[in-house]
Amino acid sequence: MAGINIPGVTNQYNTNETVEKLMKIERIPLTREQNALESLKTEKDAWRDLNSKLSSLRDNSKTLYSFENPFNNKITSSTEEYAITADANRSASIQSFKIDVIQPATPDRFLSSELDSDYKVQEGTFTFKAGEKQLSFKWKGGSLKDFANAINKRGNNIIKASIIGASEGKKTLLIEAVKTGKENRLIFEDDAYKMAFDIKMIDKIKSKAVEFADEQKQILPVNKIEYEEPSYMPKLSLTNIKFNEEDKTVRVEPRGAYQVKIPEKILSDSNIHIQFSITPENTEDITSGINEKLMQPELPSAGNAEFEGIIVNNSLSDVNMNLPPVPPEPLSPVTENQIVFAVMEDGTEKPVEVKDLFSIKENDSETSNLNNSKYVDINLSEYKGIKSIAIRNTNTGTAFTISDFSALNPVQDLGYGPVNPVSVADDAIIKYEGITISRSSNKIDDVVPEITLNLHDKTEKTATISVKPDKESSKNTIIEFVGKYNQAIAELNILSQKKPEIIQELNYLTKEEQEQEEKKLGIFQSDFSLTNIKSNMASIISQNYVFSDTAKITMLSQIGIATNAGGFSGGYSQSKLRGYLEIDEKKLDAALDSNMDDIRQLFGYDTDGDLIIDSGIAYRLDKQISAYTQTGGILSLKTSTLDSKIKSSEQKISKLETQMNNKEAQLRSKYSQMEGSLNSLEAQQNTISNFTKQQNNKQ
């Protein structure tokens, strides 16, 4: 008895092979179209690779004649590179000059005394200045490390801070200005000033400020200003002013006032600050004495006489004392903190802020008595039109001692200095061709035209700076140009000729790259556009360019670059006839040494004097290749045509694949039915055969 046969699963009658053979014939159009699509894609890749090679050559050609061409590059050398180097712009002249570095510019770098590792910086407003820039921030208090991080986070190229380990368990704080030069001195203000004193980063030094005590001797009456006060209050007067010759101070008693004219030499500099201190002193209030005089006198009684029991009263005095009918209100003591005013040219006065002055050093004899003092800082730039300073003591129970006035530029004279200076802000000083020059920066670009000097250290002996053409940069760019040109020619040869040796000659290709190139070999043999561009490129390379009557180099071969630069000394070689360029490096070096300008113009020059490059090897190659590689160019049209064909082929393949799937399904269905019918007949045959055998056995 035959085994069970499931139609479509078993392959008793080889229906699967039959269907496959039939479908192979049916798939011939699909296979043909798939091969055609693969060929179209290969062609597109080939055009795209050629476009890449030509575009790369075009870009390199542009660098040889554009404004950024390497022939204008300059290099510099210094005989004392440890102390000074230089950077030359493309417009710098070929030259050499001598420089002495007296000193490089330095920044302010202040180091604190040794502090405990757990030292805490108290809260406050910390302000740091360096030149015209300022950093100010509020600090809630915290560790030294966190404080340094807060400065660095907000530094903004103004200042920076770092923590330096000192002895065991001790640390120091380094604060430094980022920029160099005297004009960028590090200035501490607000709580930064106090902190710097506390950690002994800075200390008080005698100011170099200009004092104008002579002018202060010439005290002048203040302008008449009416105050709303009783008429019997003493007027502000010079009589209550006393100048002390010994310490050059002025004592202003209650109700004293005066003004000091600011010298013209000080007013001429708006950066000047006028500074002085004010020390208050409580005195007996003058209002008590005045009030006593203002009271109505108590007259004694007229008296009487008595004689033998008879009393005779005296008559009251009829003397007229001119007393007011009603006694005046007693004067109240006056307390006023605003005593300093800026007197302007138009006669008006502006109040000037008076600040608290804290004790800088507890044991400093010069400042220990200033705990109760105030100080004044008048920035002339904030008081346009100021002509003098007025002191008005309207108080009745306070006298003031005014110190001598000092005029100084805070950037140049701070009145304090570093205790442990790592470096102090100072300008760079150089001597250029015997001329002494100072600058705030170590990068000096305004001494030698088109050259930036970089100062590093003091020179031990005079440095010679030389400026020369950058021959190496020019040489490398030319070599790169030759390489790009040969790559483009190689691609053109591969696409237009079906010669395997073309690929074998390209020993710089990897095995994988060779296999890829073999797929494209001779793919465009009949396309004349490739022959044309190769011919045009060869013509441009070999042409003679006479850009000047005095030019010594007018051809590429004259600088050692040609299709046979090395000659045929090694015998005949077919590869030398394929259009590749060769380089005679010695000849190229010699040409670059002696005729750099001619080489520059060989690659690109102006023929009509309009200052626009319009001829030369690199220029003409650029224009020739542009016709192929630009948007809408020859290669772009070819790839766009292929894109349309590829799209159409993909649609056709999709349609054929659907048809093949349907056809295969139909064949399998029919052959499955046929196989099922045959299996059914075979089963019937087996049943009849078995029945016959059973009947024969019974007999």
C-alpha positions as CSV (number, residue, x, y, z in Angstrom):
1,M,0.0,0.0,0.0
2,A,1.4,3.4,-1.0
3,G,2.2,5.9,1.8
4,I,0.0,8.9,2.5
5,N,0.6,11.7,0.0
6,I,-0.4,15.3,0.9
7,P,-0.8,17.5,-2.2
8,G,1.5,20.5,-2.2
9,V,3.8,19.1,0.5
10,T,5.3,15.9,-0.9
11,N,7.1,16.1,-4.2
12,Q,6.3,12.6,-5.6
13,Y,5.9,13.8,-9.1
14,N,8.7,16.5,-9.1
15,T,6.2,19.3,-9.4
16,N,8.5,21.8,-7.5
17,E,11.3,21.3,-10.0
18,T,8.8,21.6,-12.9
19,V,7.5,24.9,-11.5
20,E,11.0,26.3,-11.0
21,K,12.0,25.4,-14.5
22,L,8.9,27.1,-15.9
23,M,9.4,30.2,-13.7
24,K,13.1,30.5,-14.8
25,I,11.8,31.0,-18.3
26,E,9.2,33.4,-17.1
27,R,11.8,35.4,-15.2
28,I,14.0,36.1,-18.2
29,P,12.5,39.7,-18.7
30,L,12.8,40.4,-15.0
31,T,16.4,39.2,-14.8
32,R,17.2,41.2,-17.9
33,E,15.7,44.3,-16.4
34,Q,17.5,43.8,-13.1
35,N,20.8,43.5,-14.9
36,A,20.0,46.7,-16.8
37,L,19.2,48.5,-13.5
38,E,22.5,47.3,-12.0
39,S,24.3,48.6,-15.1
40,L,22.5,52.0,-14.8
41,K,23.5,52.3,-11.1
42,T,27.1,51.4,-12.0
43,E,27.1,54.2,-14.7
44,K,25.7,56.7,-12.2
45,D,28.4,55.7,-9.6
46,A,31.0,56.2,-12.3
47,W,29.8,59.7,-13.2
48,R,29.5,60.5,-9.6
49,D,33.1,59.4,-8.9
50,L,34.4,61.3,-11.9
51,N,32.5,64.4,-10.6
52,S,34.2,64.0,-7.2
53,K,37.6,63.7,-8.8
54,L,37.1,66.7,-11.1
55,S,35.5,68.8,-8.3
56,S,38.5,68.1,-6.1
57,L,40.9,69.2,-8.8
58,R,38.8,72.3,-9.4
59,D,38.9,73.3,-5.7
60,N,42.7,72.8,-5.6
61,S,43.0,74.9,-8.8
62,K,41.1,77.8,-7.1
63,T,43.5,77.9,-4.2
64,L,46.4,78.4,-6.7
65,Y,45.0,81.7,-8.1
66,S,42.6,83.0,-5.5
67,F,43.3,85.7,-3.0
68,E,44.3,83.0,-0.5
69,N,46.9,81.5,-2.9
70,P,49.9,80.0,-1.1
71,F,52.4,82.1,-3.0
72,N,51.6,85.2,-0.8
73,N,52.1,83.3,2.4
74,K,55.0,84.5,4.6
75,I,57.0,82.7,7.3
76,T,59.1,84.3,9.9
77,S,62.1,83.2,11.9
78,S,63.8,84.6,14.9
79,T,67.4,84.2,16.1
80,E,66.1,84.4,19.7
81,E,62.9,82.3,19.6
82,Y,62.8,81.8,23.4
83,A,62.3,85.6,23.8
84,I,60.4,86.8,20.6
85,T,58.7,85.3,17.6
86,A,56.6,86.9,14.9
87,D,53.6,86.2,12.7
88,A,53.5,87.8,9.2
89,N,50.3,88.6,7.3
90,R,50.2,87.8,3.6
91,S,50.8,91.4,2.8
92,A,54.0,91.7,4.8
93,S,57.1,92.7,3.0
94,I,60.1,90.5,2.6
95,Q,62.5,91.9,5.1
96,S,64.6,91.5,8.3
97,F,64.8,93.8,11.3
98,K,66.3,93.8,14.8
99,I,64.4,93.8,18.1
100,D,65.5,94.0,21.7
101,V,63.0,92.8,24.3
102,I,63.8,94.9,27.4
103,Q,60.9,93.3,29.3
104,P,57.7,91.4,28.4
105,A,54.3,92.6,29.6
106,T,53.2,91.1,32.8
107,P,49.8,90.8,34.7
108,D,49.1,91.4,38.3
109,R,49.3,88.1,40.2
110,F,48.8,88.4,43.9
111,L,49.3,85.6,46.4
112,S,47.8,85.6,49.9
113,S,49.7,84.6,53.1
114,E,49.3,81.1,54.3
115,L,45.8,80.3,55.4
116,D,44.3,77.4,57.3
117,S,42.8,74.8,55.1
118,D,39.3,75.4,56.7
119,Y,39.6,79.2,56.2
120,K,36.2,80.7,55.4
121,V,35.6,83.8,53.2
122,Q,32.9,85.9,54.8
123,E,29.8,87.0,52.9
124,G,29.7,90.3,51.1
125,T,29.9,92.0,47.7
126,F,33.2,91.3,46.0
127,T,34.3,93.7,43.2
128,F,37.4,93.2,41.1
129,K,38.6,95.5,38.3
130,A,41.2,95.0,35.6
131,G,41.4,97.9,33.2
132,E,38.0,98.9,32.0
133,K,36.4,95.6,32.9
134,Q,34.8,94.8,36.2
135,L,33.7,91.6,38.0
136,S,31.2,92.1,40.9
137,F,29.2,89.4,42.6
138,K,27.5,88.7,45.9
139,W,29.0,85.9,48.0
140,K,27.1,84.1,50.7
141,G,30.2,82.9,52.4
142,G,32.0,79.6,52.2
143,S,35.3,77.8,51.8
144,L,38.4,79.2,50.0
145,K,38.0,76.6,47.2
146,D,34.4,77.5,46.6
147,F,35.3,81.2,46.5
148,A,38.0,80.6,43.9
149,N,35.5,78.5,41.9
150,A,33.0,81.4,42.1
151,I,35.6,83.8,40.7
152,N,36.6,81.5,37.8
153,K,32.9,80.8,37.0
154,R,32.3,84.5,36.6
155,G,35.8,85.6,35.5
156,N,34.8,86.5,31.9
157,N,38.4,86.9,30.8
158,I,38.9,89.5,33.6
159,I,40.4,87.6,36.5
160,K,41.0,84.1,37.6
161,A,41.8,82.4,40.9
162,S,43.5,79.3,42.1
163,I,44.3,77.5,45.4
164,I,47.9,76.6,46.0
165,G,49.0,74.2,48.7
166,A,51.5,75.7,51.1
167,S,52.9,74.0,54.1
168,E,51.1,71.1,55.7
169,G,47.5,72.1,56.6
170,K,47.9,75.5,54.9
171,K,46.8,77.0,51.6
172,T,47.3,80.2,49.7
173,L,44.9,82.0,47.4
174,L,46.3,83.3,44.0
175,I,44.2,86.0,42.2
176,E,45.5,87.3,38.9
177,A,44.4,89.6,36.1
178,V,44.0,87.8,32.8
179,K,45.4,90.7,30.7
180,T,48.8,92.2,31.0
181,G,50.0,95.8,31.2
182,K,49.8,98.7,33.6
183,E,46.4,99.8,32.4
184,N,45.0,96.4,33.5
185,R,46.1,96.5,37.1
186,L,44.1,94.4,39.5
187,I,41.9,96.6,41.7
188,F,40.0,95.4,44.8
189,E,36.8,97.1,45.8
190,D,34.0,96.7,48.3
191,D,34.5,93.5,50.4
192,A,37.2,92.2,48.1
193,Y,39.3,95.1,49.3
194,K,38.8,94.2,52.9
195,M,39.3,90.5,52.3
196,A,42.6,91.2,50.5
197,F,43.9,93.1,53.6
198,D,42.6,90.4,55.9
199,I,44.5,87.6,54.1
200,K,47.5,89.8,53.7
201,M,47.3,89.7,49.9
202,I,47.8,93.5,49.8
203,D,49.0,96.1,52.3
204,K,48.8,99.8,52.6
205,I,51.7,101.8,50.9
206,K,52.3,105.5,50.8
207,S,50.4,107.0,47.9
208,K,52.1,108.7,45.0
209,A,49.1,110.9,44.6
210,V,49.5,114.6,43.8
211,E,48.5,116.7,46.8
212,F,47.3,120.2,46.4
213,A,47.6,121.5,49.9
214,D,48.8,124.9,48.6
215,E,45.4,125.4,47.1
216,Q,43.7,124.1,50.3
217,K,45.4,127.0,52.1
218,Q,43.6,129.4,49.9
219,I,40.2,128.6,51.4
220,L,37.4,130.5,49.8
221,P,33.9,131.4,51.1
222,V,31.2,129.2,49.9
223,N,28.4,130.3,47.7
224,K,25.5,131.9,49.4
225,I,22.7,129.5,49.8
226,E,19.7,130.2,51.9
227,Y,18.7,127.6,54.4
228,E,15.4,127.2,56.1
229,E,16.6,128.0,59.6
230,P,15.9,130.6,62.3
231,S,17.5,134.0,61.6
232,Y,19.4,133.9,64.9
233,M,21.2,130.6,63.9
234,P,24.8,131.6,63.1
235,K,25.6,131.8,59.4
236,L,28.1,129.5,57.8
237,S,31.3,131.4,58.0
238,L,35.1,131.2,57.2
239,T,35.7,132.4,60.8
240,N,35.1,128.9,62.0
241,I,37.8,127.4,59.8
242,K,41.4,126.8,60.8
243,F,44.2,125.5,58.6
244,N,46.9,123.4,60.3
245,E,50.3,124.0,58.7
246,E,51.9,121.0,60.4
247,D,49.7,118.2,59.2
248,K,48.0,120.1,56.3
249,T,44.6,119.6,57.6
250,V,41.6,121.9,58.0
251,R,39.5,122.0,61.1
252,V,35.9,122.9,60.5
253,E,34.1,124.0,63.6
254,P,30.3,123.9,63.9
255,R,28.8,126.3,61.3
256,G,32.0,126.6,59.5
257,A,32.2,126.4,55.6
258,Y,34.8,126.9,52.9
259,Q,35.6,125.8,49.4
260,V,38.8,124.8,47.6
261,K,39.4,125.4,43.9
262,I,40.5,122.4,41.9
263,P,43.7,123.2,39.9
264,E,43.4,123.1,36.1
265,K,46.2,120.5,35.8
266,I,44.0,118.1,37.7
267,L,40.8,119.0,35.9
268,S,42.4,118.3,32.5
269,D,42.4,114.5,33.2
270,S,38.9,113.0,33.6
271,N,40.4,109.8,35.0
272,I,41.6,111.5,38.1
273,H,40.0,110.8,41.5
274,I,40.2,113.4,44.3
275,Q,40.4,111.7,47.7
276,F,40.5,112.9,51.3
277,S,39.3,111.8,54.7
278,I,37.0,113.4,57.2
279,T,37.2,112.8,60.9
280,P,34.3,113.9,63.0
281,E,34.6,115.1,66.6
282,N,31.8,115.8,69.0
283,T,32.0,119.3,70.6
284,E,29.8,121.3,72.9
285,D,26.7,122.1,71.0
286,I,26.5,125.9,70.3
287,T,22.7,126.0,70.5
288,S,22.7,125.8,74.3
289,G,24.6,129.1,74.6
290,I,22.5,130.7,72.0
291,N,19.2,129.6,73.6
292,E,20.4,131.1,77.0
293,K,20.9,134.5,75.4
294,L,17.5,134.4,73.7
295,M,15.5,133.9,77.0
296,Q,13.6,137.0,78.7
297,P,15.6,138.3,81.6
298,E,14.1,138.2,85.1
299,L,14.3,141.7,86.6
300,P,14.6,142.1,90.3
301,S,11.7,143.8,92.2
302,A,12.0,147.6,92.7
303,G,12.1,147.2,96.5
304,N,10.7,149.6,99.2
305,A,11.6,151.7,102.2
306,E,10.2,151.6,105.7
307,F,10.4,154.3,108.3
308,E,8.6,154.2,111.6
309,G,6.0,151.8,110.3
310,I,5.6,153.6,107.1
311,I,6.4,151.6,103.9
312,V,7.2,153.3,100.7
313,N,7.4,151.1,97.5
314,N,9.9,152.0,94.7
315,S,8.6,152.7,91.3
316,L,9.3,150.0,88.6
317,S,12.1,150.7,86.2
318,D,11.0,152.3,83.0
319,V,14.2,151.4,81.0
320,N,13.4,150.1,77.5
321,M,15.4,146.8,76.9
322,N,13.9,146.2,73.4
323,L,12.9,142.6,74.3
324,P,10.5,140.8,72.1
325,P,7.0,140.6,73.4
326,V,7.1,136.8,73.0
327,P,10.2,134.7,73.7
328,P,11.6,132.9,70.6
329,E,11.5,129.1,70.3
330,P,14.8,127.6,71.5
331,L,17.2,126.3,68.8
332,S,17.4,122.6,68.3
333,P,20.7,120.9,67.7
334,V,21.5,120.2,64.1
335,T,23.0,116.9,62.9
336,E,23.8,116.6,59.2
337,N,26.1,113.9,57.6
338,Q,26.1,115.6,54.2
339,I,28.9,118.1,54.4
340,V,30.8,117.7,51.0
341,F,29.5,119.3,47.8
342,A,30.8,119.5,44.2
343,V,30.6,123.1,43.0
344,M,29.9,123.3,39.3
345,E,30.8,125.9,36.7
346,D,27.2,127.3,36.7
347,G,27.3,127.8,40.5
348,T,25.1,124.8,41.4
349,E,26.2,122.3,43.9
350,K,25.9,118.5,43.9
351,P,26.2,116.5,47.1
352,V,29.2,114.1,47.3
353,E,28.9,110.7,49.0
354,V,30.9,110.3,52.2
355,K,31.7,106.7,53.0
356,D,32.8,104.9,56.1
357,L,36.6,104.3,56.5
358,F,37.4,101.1,58.3
359,S,40.7,100.5,60.1
360,I,43.1,98.8,57.6
361,K,45.6,97.6,60.2
362,E,45.0,97.5,63.9
363,N,48.6,98.4,64.8
364,D,49.1,101.0,62.0
365,S,49.7,104.3,63.8
366,E,48.7,106.1,60.6
367,T,45.3,104.6,60.5
368,S,44.4,103.4,64.0
369,N,42.6,106.7,64.7
370,L,40.5,106.4,61.6
371,N,37.9,103.9,62.9
372,N,35.4,106.8,63.1
373,S,36.6,108.5,60.0
374,K,34.9,108.9,56.6
375,Y,36.5,109.1,53.2
376,V,35.5,110.9,50.0
377,D,36.4,109.7,46.5
378,I,35.4,112.2,43.8
379,N,35.6,110.7,40.3
380,L,36.0,113.7,38.0
381,S,34.4,111.7,35.1
382,E,31.2,111.6,37.2
383,Y,31.1,115.3,37.8
384,K,31.4,117.0,34.5
385,G,31.9,120.7,34.9
386,I,33.2,120.6,38.5
387,K,35.4,123.5,39.5
388,S,35.8,123.3,43.3
389,I,34.9,121.4,46.4
390,A,32.8,122.9,49.1
391,I,32.7,121.9,52.8
392,R,29.5,122.9,54.6
393,N,29.3,122.0,58.3
394,T,25.8,122.9,59.2
395,N,26.1,120.9,62.4
396,T,25.9,122.6,65.8
397,G,27.7,120.0,67.9
398,T,30.2,118.4,65.5
399,A,33.6,119.6,64.2
400,F,35.4,117.9,61.3
401,T,39.0,117.6,60.5
402,I,39.5,117.5,56.7
403,S,42.8,115.8,55.5
404,D,44.8,117.2,52.6
405,F,43.3,116.7,49.2
406,S,45.0,114.2,46.9
407,A,44.5,113.7,43.2
408,L,45.4,110.4,41.7
409,N,44.6,107.9,38.9
410,P,43.4,104.8,40.7
411,V,44.6,102.6,37.9
412,Q,48.1,103.9,38.3
413,D,48.1,104.6,42.1
414,L,45.9,102.5,44.4
415,G,47.5,103.4,47.7
416,Y,48.2,99.8,48.4
417,G,50.4,97.1,46.9
418,P,50.8,93.3,46.9
419,V,52.5,91.6,49.9
420,N,53.5,88.6,47.9
421,P,53.5,89.6,44.2
422,V,54.1,86.6,41.9
423,S,54.2,89.3,39.1
424,V,53.2,93.0,39.0
425,A,51.3,94.5,36.0
426,D,53.7,96.2,33.8
427,D,54.0,97.1,30.1
428,A,56.2,95.4,27.5
429,I,59.2,97.4,26.5
430,I,61.0,96.7,23.3
431,K,63.7,98.5,21.2
432,Y,62.9,98.4,17.5
433,E,65.8,99.6,15.3
434,G,67.0,101.6,18.2
435,I,63.6,103.2,19.1
436,T,62.2,102.3,22.6
437,I,58.5,101.4,22.5
438,S,56.1,100.2,25.2
439,R,52.8,98.4,24.9
440,S,50.4,96.8,27.4
441,S,50.3,93.4,25.6
442,N,52.9,90.8,24.6
443,K,51.2,90.7,21.1
444,I,52.3,93.9,19.3
445,D,50.9,94.4,15.8
446,D,51.3,98.2,15.3
447,V,55.1,98.5,15.2
448,V,56.1,96.6,12.0
449,P,53.4,96.8,9.3
450,E,51.5,93.5,8.7
451,I,53.6,91.7,11.4
452,T,52.6,90.7,14.9
453,L,55.4,90.4,17.4
454,N,55.0,87.8,20.2
455,L,57.1,88.5,23.3
456,H,58.0,85.7,25.6
457,D,61.0,86.8,27.6
458,K,63.8,89.3,27.9
459,T,66.4,88.9,25.1
460,E,70.0,88.2,26.1
461,K,71.2,89.7,22.8
462,T,69.5,91.5,19.9
463,A,67.1,89.3,18.0
464,T,66.9,89.4,14.2
465,I,63.4,88.7,12.7
466,S,63.4,87.6,9.1
467,V,60.3,87.5,6.9
468,K,60.4,85.2,3.8
469,P,58.0,83.6,1.3
470,D,56.5,80.3,2.6
471,K,58.2,78.1,0.0
472,E,57.1,74.9,1.7
473,S,53.4,75.8,1.6
474,S,53.6,76.7,-2.1
475,K,55.4,73.5,-2.9
476,N,53.0,71.3,-1.0
477,T,50.0,73.0,-2.8
478,I,51.6,72.5,-6.2
479,I,52.3,68.8,-5.4
480,E,48.7,68.4,-4.2
481,F,47.5,70.0,-7.5
482,V,49.6,67.5,-9.5
483,G,48.1,64.6,-7.4
484,K,44.5,65.8,-8.0
485,Y,45.2,66.2,-11.7
486,N,46.6,62.7,-12.1
487,Q,43.6,61.2,-10.1
488,A,41.2,63.0,-12.5
489,I,43.2,61.8,-15.6
490,A,43.2,58.2,-14.2
491,E,39.5,58.2,-13.7
492,L,39.0,59.5,-17.3
493,N,41.3,56.8,-18.7
494,I,39.5,54.0,-16.8
495,L,36.0,55.1,-17.9
496,S,37.0,55.7,-21.6
497,Q,39.4,52.7,-22.2
498,K,39.0,49.0,-21.7
499,K,42.6,48.3,-20.8
500,P,43.2,46.4,-17.6
501,E,46.8,47.7,-17.4
502,I,45.4,51.1,-16.7
503,I,44.2,50.0,-13.3
504,Q,47.3,47.8,-12.7
505,E,49.5,50.9,-13.2
506,L,47.8,52.7,-10.3
507,N,49.8,51.1,-7.5
508,Y,48.3,53.5,-4.9
509,L,44.9,51.7,-5.2
510,T,44.0,49.0,-2.6
511,K,42.8,45.6,-3.8
512,E,39.2,46.6,-3.0
513,E,39.6,49.8,-4.9
514,Q,41.0,48.0,-7.9
515,E,38.0,45.7,-7.9
516,Q,35.7,48.6,-7.9
517,E,37.5,50.4,-10.7
518,E,37.5,47.1,-12.8
519,K,33.7,47.3,-12.8
520,K,33.9,50.7,-14.5
521,L,36.6,49.9,-16.9
522,G,35.7,51.2,-20.4
523,I,32.1,51.8,-19.4
524,F,31.9,55.1,-21.4
525,Q,34.2,54.2,-24.4
526,S,31.8,55.8,-26.8
527,D,31.2,59.0,-24.8
528,F,33.2,61.8,-26.5
529,S,32.7,64.2,-23.6
530,L,35.4,62.3,-21.7
531,T,37.9,62.5,-24.6
532,N,37.2,66.2,-25.0
533,I,37.8,67.2,-21.3
534,K,41.0,65.1,-21.2
535,S,42.2,66.8,-24.4
536,N,41.3,70.3,-23.1
537,M,43.0,69.7,-19.7
538,A,46.2,68.5,-21.4
539,S,46.2,71.6,-23.7
540,I,45.8,73.9,-20.7
541,I,48.6,72.2,-18.8
542,S,51.1,72.4,-21.7
543,Q,50.3,75.8,-23.0
544,N,52.7,78.8,-22.9
545,Y,51.4,81.7,-20.8
546,V,53.2,85.0,-21.5
547,F,51.9,87.3,-18.8
548,S,54.9,89.7,-18.8
549,D,57.7,90.7,-21.1
550,T,60.2,90.1,-18.3
551,A,58.7,86.8,-17.2
552,K,61.3,84.0,-16.9
553,I,58.8,81.2,-16.3
554,T,55.8,80.9,-18.6
555,M,55.2,77.1,-18.8
556,L,54.6,74.4,-16.3
557,S,57.5,72.3,-17.6
558,Q,59.9,75.1,-16.7
559,I,59.3,74.4,-13.0
560,G,59.8,70.7,-13.4
561,I,56.2,69.5,-14.0
562,A,55.3,67.8,-17.3
563,T,54.0,64.5,-18.6
564,N,57.5,63.3,-19.0
565,A,59.4,65.4,-16.4
566,G,62.0,62.6,-15.8
567,G,62.6,61.8,-19.5
568,F,62.6,58.4,-21.2
569,S,65.9,57.3,-19.6
570,G,64.3,54.1,-18.3
571,G,63.1,53.1,-21.7
572,Y,59.7,53.2,-23.4
573,S,56.7,53.1,-21.1
574,Q,53.1,53.1,-22.3
575,S,52.0,54.6,-18.9
576,K,54.0,57.8,-19.7
577,L,51.6,58.4,-22.6
578,R,48.4,58.3,-20.6
579,G,48.6,62.0,-19.7
580,Y,49.8,61.8,-16.1
581,L,52.1,64.7,-14.8
582,E,55.4,64.0,-13.2
583,I,57.5,66.3,-10.9
584,D,61.2,67.0,-11.0
585,E,61.5,68.1,-7.3
586,K,64.9,69.6,-7.6
587,K,63.8,71.8,-10.5
588,L,60.7,72.8,-8.7
589,D,62.7,73.8,-5.6
590,A,65.0,75.9,-7.6
591,A,62.2,77.7,-9.4
592,L,60.4,78.4,-6.1
593,D,63.6,79.9,-4.6
594,S,64.2,82.2,-7.5
595,N,60.9,82.9,-9.3
596,M,58.1,82.7,-6.8
597,D,56.2,85.6,-8.4
598,D,56.4,84.2,-11.9
599,I,55.0,80.9,-10.6
600,R,52.2,82.7,-8.9
601,Q,51.2,84.4,-12.1
602,L,51.7,81.2,-14.2
603,F,48.7,79.7,-12.3
604,G,46.6,82.9,-12.5
605,Y,47.1,86.5,-13.8
606,D,45.2,89.5,-14.9
607,T,45.4,90.3,-18.6
608,D,43.5,93.6,-18.9
609,G,44.4,95.4,-15.7
610,D,41.1,95.3,-13.9
611,L,42.6,93.5,-10.9
612,I,40.6,90.3,-11.7
613,I,42.3,87.1,-12.5
614,D,41.3,86.0,-16.0
615,S,44.0,83.7,-17.3
616,G,46.6,81.1,-16.2
617,I,46.7,77.4,-15.8
618,A,44.7,77.1,-12.5
619,Y,42.1,79.7,-13.7
620,R,41.5,78.0,-17.1
621,L,41.3,74.6,-15.5
622,D,38.7,75.9,-13.0
623,K,36.6,77.3,-15.8
624,Q,37.0,74.2,-18.0
625,I,36.0,71.8,-15.2
626,S,33.1,74.1,-14.1
627,A,31.3,73.3,-17.3
628,Y,31.2,69.6,-16.2
629,T,30.8,69.8,-12.4
630,Q,28.6,72.9,-11.8
631,T,24.9,72.6,-11.1
632,G,23.2,72.0,-14.5
633,G,26.6,71.1,-16.0
634,I,27.4,68.1,-18.3
635,L,27.8,65.6,-15.5
636,S,24.7,66.8,-13.7
637,L,22.7,66.3,-16.9
638,K,24.1,62.8,-17.3
639,T,23.3,61.8,-13.7
640,S,19.8,63.3,-13.9
641,T,19.1,61.3,-17.1
642,L,20.3,58.2,-15.4
643,D,18.1,59.0,-12.4
644,S,15.1,59.0,-14.6
645,K,16.1,55.7,-16.2
646,I,16.8,54.1,-12.9
647,K,13.4,55.2,-11.6
648,S,11.6,53.8,-14.6
649,S,13.6,50.6,-14.4
650,E,12.7,50.2,-10.7
651,Q,9.0,50.7,-11.5
652,K,9.2,48.1,-14.3
653,I,11.0,45.6,-12.0
654,S,8.4,46.1,-9.4
655,K,5.7,45.4,-11.9
656,L,7.5,42.3,-13.3
657,E,8.1,40.9,-9.8
658,T,4.4,41.2,-9.0
659,Q,3.6,39.3,-12.3
660,M,6.1,36.6,-11.5
661,N,4.7,36.1,-8.0
662,N,1.2,35.8,-9.4
663,K,2.4,33.4,-12.2
664,E,4.3,31.2,-9.7
665,A,1.2,31.0,-7.5
666,Q,-0.9,29.9,-10.4
667,L,1.5,27.2,-11.5
668,R,1.9,25.8,-8.0
669,S,-1.9,25.8,-7.6
670,K,-2.4,23.9,-10.9
671,Y,0.3,21.4,-10.2
672,S,-0.9,20.9,-6.7
673,Q,-4.4,20.0,-8.1
674,M,-2.9,17.7,-10.7
675,E,-0.8,16.0,-8.0
676,G,-3.9,15.6,-5.8
677,S,-5.8,14.0,-8.6
678,L,-3.0,11.6,-9.4
679,N,-2.8,10.7,-5.8
680,S,-6.5,10.0,-5.6
681,L,-6.4,7.7,-8.7
682,E,-3.5,5.9,-7.2
683,A,-5.4,5.3,-4.0
684,Q,-8.4,3.9,-5.9
685,Q,-6.1,1.6,-7.9
686,N,-4.6,0.4,-4.7
687,T,-8.1,-0.3,-3.2
688,I,-9.2,-2.3,-6.2
689,S,-5.9,-4.3,-6.2
690,N,-6.3,-5.1,-2.5
691,F,-9.9,-6.2,-3.0
692,T,-8.9,-8.6,-5.8
693,K,-6.2,-10.2,-3.7
694,Q,-8.6,-10.7,-0.8
695,Q,-11.1,-12.6,-3.1
696,N,-8.4,-14.8,-4.5
697,N,-7.3,-15.8,-1.1
698,K,-10.8,-16.9,-0.1
699,Q,-11.1,-19.3,-2.9
